[in-house]
Amino acid sequence: MTTIDPKEKRSTSPLIHAFYASPMTGQEIEDRSFEMIDQEAPAHRFMPEEWKVVRRMIHTTGDFTLMDAIRFSPDAIPSAVEALLGGRPIYVDSNMIRSGLSLARLQSVNKDYCRESIVCYVADQGISLQAQEANLPRSLFAVRKAASILDGGIAVFGNSPIALLELNRMIIEKDIRPSFVIAMPVGFVHVVGSKKELMSLGVPYITVVGRRGGSPLAVSVIHALCSLASAQTRYGKDGNHE
């Protein structure tokens, strides 16, 4: 068996030294990333404000092919910005999303946002008991419990297609009307249909059609929308300071 001299392993300088030689702050790295995305992105159909959301989603995934799957309802951006500026409560379908959302970003839009403004019931003991008794996913009962929040609130789905299907039912049968919906459950079972059904219901939405999605994407959308809303408060409705 051939052994490698440890000195030979260290003959190449670690790449981090190149960063030490030309350091960048976290914000500078993010800004440069967005510049690279703008430069490398193929031609697209998105309006300027939509592109700011899409760009952050690409930044989150490193995947330009995601562009083909992203859909906005015509009223998505203004509805989302209005809801965030109004401090509407946010229902999320996973605690991963709840943990990932930046309270600082939310408070830059509306100072009244607090951790309790972001609601997730999926881990509640009562929800777990209901799910066990019915032999159904917890996410379904969590959405039912959140009915009063969802009616006028912000709905964020990055995990459970069953939760989104149940919201769709509540929209159809109970006239629950969220301010807007981020519909990005990920997976294989009921995922495609849950998004397609939502898109037919006349509520404002941002979604990723097909099987792709996930909690990090859903978080990235909220953060991008916070930037748009914050810019609107500073620079007016066009959000443009140039």
C-alpha positions in Angstrom: 0.0 0.0 0.0 1.4 3.4 -1.0 1.5 6.0 1.6 1.4 9.8 1.0 3.9 11.9 2.8 1.9 14.5 4.9 4.3 17.2 3.6 3.1 16.4 0.0 -0.5 16.9 1.1 0.3 20.3 2.3 2.3 21.4 -0.8 -0.8 23.2 -2.2 -1.9 26.3 -0.3 -5.5 26.1 1.1 -7.8 28.1 -1.1 -8.9 30.2 1.9 -5.6 32.1 1.6 -6.9 33.6 -1.7 -9.8 34.9 0.3 -7.5 36.2 3.0 -5.6 38.1 0.3 -8.9 39.7 -1.1 -11.3 39.6 1.8 -15.0 40.4 1.4 -17.8 41.0 3.9 -20.9 38.7 4.0 -22.9 41.5 2.4 -20.3 42.0 -0.3 -20.3 38.3 -1.1 -24.1 38.4 -1.4 -24.0 41.6 -3.6 -21.4 40.0 -5.9 -23.5 36.8 -6.1 -26.5 38.8 -7.3 -24.3 40.6 -9.9 -23.2 37.2 -11.2 -26.7 36.0 -11.4 -27.8 39.1 -13.3 -24.9 38.6 -15.7 -25.3 34.9 -16.2 -29.1 34.6 -16.3 -30.7 33.7 -19.6 -33.4 35.9 -21.1 -36.6 35.7 -19.0 -40.2 36.9 -18.8 -40.1 38.3 -15.2 -41.0 41.9 -14.3 -38.3 43.8 -12.4 -39.9 43.2 -8.9 -40.5 39.6 -9.8 -36.9 39.2 -10.8 -35.7 40.3 -7.4 -37.6 37.4 -5.9 -36.5 35.0 -8.6 -32.9 36.1 -8.2 -32.9 35.3 -4.5 -34.4 31.9 -5.2 -31.6 31.2 -7.7 -29.1 32.4 -5.1 -30.6 29.9 -2.6 -30.4 27.0 -5.0 -27.6 27.8 -7.4 -29.9 26.6 -10.1 -30.9 28.7 -13.1 -33.2 26.0 -14.4 -35.6 26.8 -11.5 -36.6 29.9 -13.5 -38.7 27.9 -15.8 -40.9 26.6 -12.9 -41.5 29.8 -11.0 -45.0 31.3 -11.3 -46.5 34.6 -10.0 -50.1 35.5 -10.0 -50.6 39.0 -11.5 -51.3 40.4 -8.0 -48.7 38.5 -6.1 -46.1 41.2 -5.5 -48.4 44.1 -4.5 -50.5 41.7 -2.3 -47.4 40.3 -0.6 -45.9 43.8 0.0 -49.2 45.1 1.4 -49.6 42.1 3.7 -46.0 42.5 5.1 -46.3 46.2 5.5 -49.5 45.6 7.4 -47.8 43.1 9.7 -50.1 40.3 8.8 -49.4 37.0 10.7 -47.5 34.4 8.9 -48.5 30.7 9.0 -45.7 28.3 8.0 -46.0 24.5 7.4 -42.7 23.6 9.1 -40.6 24.7 12.0 -37.7 24.8 9.7 -39.3 27.8 7.9 -40.2 29.4 11.2 -36.5 29.1 12.4 -35.2 30.3 9.0 -37.2 33.5 8.7 -35.2 36.5 9.8 -37.1 38.6 12.4 -34.8 41.5 11.6 -35.9 41.4 8.0 -39.6 41.3 9.0 -39.1 44.1 11.5 -37.5 46.2 8.8 -40.9 46.2 7.1 -43.1 46.4 10.2 -41.6 46.9 13.6 -44.5 45.1 15.2 -43.4 41.7 13.9 -42.2 39.4 16.6 -41.4 35.7 16.8 -45.0 35.0 17.8 -46.2 36.5 14.5 -44.8 33.4 12.8 -47.0 30.5 13.6 -46.5 26.7 13.1 -48.8 24.2 14.8 -47.4 21.0 13.2 -45.5 20.0 16.4 -48.3 20.8 18.9 -49.2 17.9 21.1 -52.9 18.2 20.4 -52.2 18.2 16.7 -50.1 15.1 17.0 -52.9 13.3 18.9 -55.5 14.1 16.3 -53.2 12.9 13.6 -52.6 9.6 15.4 -56.3 9.0 15.9 -57.2 9.8 12.3 -54.1 8.1 10.8 -53.5 11.3 8.8 -50.6 13.7 8.5 -50.2 16.3 11.3 -49.9 19.1 8.7 -53.6 18.7 7.8 -54.8 19.3 11.3 -52.2 22.1 11.8 -53.7 24.0 8.9 -57.2 23.6 10.2 -56.2 25.0 13.6 -54.7 28.0 11.8 -57.9 28.9 10.0 -58.3 32.3 11.8 -54.7 33.2 11.0 -54.9 32.0 7.4 -58.0 34.2 6.7 -56.2 37.4 5.9 -52.8 36.2 6.9 -49.7 35.0 4.9 -49.5 31.3 4.1 -46.1 29.8 3.5 -45.7 26.1 2.4 -42.3 24.6 1.7 -42.8 21.1 3.0 -46.3 19.5 3.0 -48.5 19.2 -0.1 -51.3 17.8 2.1 -51.2 21.1 4.1 -51.6 23.0 0.9 -54.4 20.7 -0.3 -56.2 21.4 3.0 -55.8 25.1 2.6 -57.2 24.8 -0.9 -60.3 23.0 0.5 -60.7 25.7 3.1 -60.5 28.4 0.4 -63.2 26.6 -1.7 -65.5 25.3 1.1 -65.0 27.8 3.9 -64.2 31.0 2.0 -60.8 31.4 3.8 -58.9 34.1 2.0 -55.2 34.4 2.7 -53.5 37.7 1.8 -51.1 35.7 -0.4 -49.7 32.2 -0.5 -46.2 30.9 -1.1 -46.8 27.4 -2.4 -43.6 25.5 -2.6 -44.1 22.0 -1.0 -41.6 19.6 -2.3 -41.8 15.9 -3.1 -43.6 13.3 -5.2 -47.1 12.6 -3.7 -49.8 15.2 -4.3 -47.2 17.9 -4.9 -48.0 18.8 -8.5 -51.7 18.7 -8.0 -51.7 20.8 -4.8 -49.9 23.7 -6.6 -52.0 23.4 -9.7 -55.3 23.6 -7.7 -54.1 26.6 -5.7 -53.3 28.5 -8.9 -57.0 28.1 -10.0 -58.5 29.6 -6.8 -58.0 33.3 -7.4 -55.8 34.0 -4.4 -52.4 35.8 -4.8 -49.6 33.3 -5.0 -46.0 32.6 -5.8 -45.2 29.0 -6.6 -42.8 26.5 -8.1 -44.7 24.2 -10.4 -43.7 20.5 -10.5 -42.0 18.6 -7.8 -39.4 21.1 -6.7 -39.7 23.4 -3.7 -38.6 23.2 -0.1 -38.4 25.3 3.1 -35.2 27.2 2.1 -36.9 28.4 -1.1 -40.0 29.5 0.8 -37.8 31.4 3.3 -35.9 33.1 0.4 -39.1 34.3 -1.1 -40.2 36.0 2.2 -36.8 37.6 2.6 -36.9 38.9 -1.0 -40.4 40.3 -0.4 -39.2 42.0 2.7 -36.6 43.8 0.7 -39.2 44.9 -1.8 -41.5 46.1 1.0 -38.7 47.9 2.9 -37.6 49.6 -0.3 -41.1 50.8 -1.0 -41.3 52.5 2.4 -38.0 54.2 1.7 -38.3 55.2 -1.9 -42.0 55.1 -2.8 -44.1 52.6 -4.6 -41.6 51.8 -7.3 -39.0 50.8 -4.7 -36.3 52.4 -6.8 -33.8 54.9 -5.3 -31.9 55.4 -8.5 
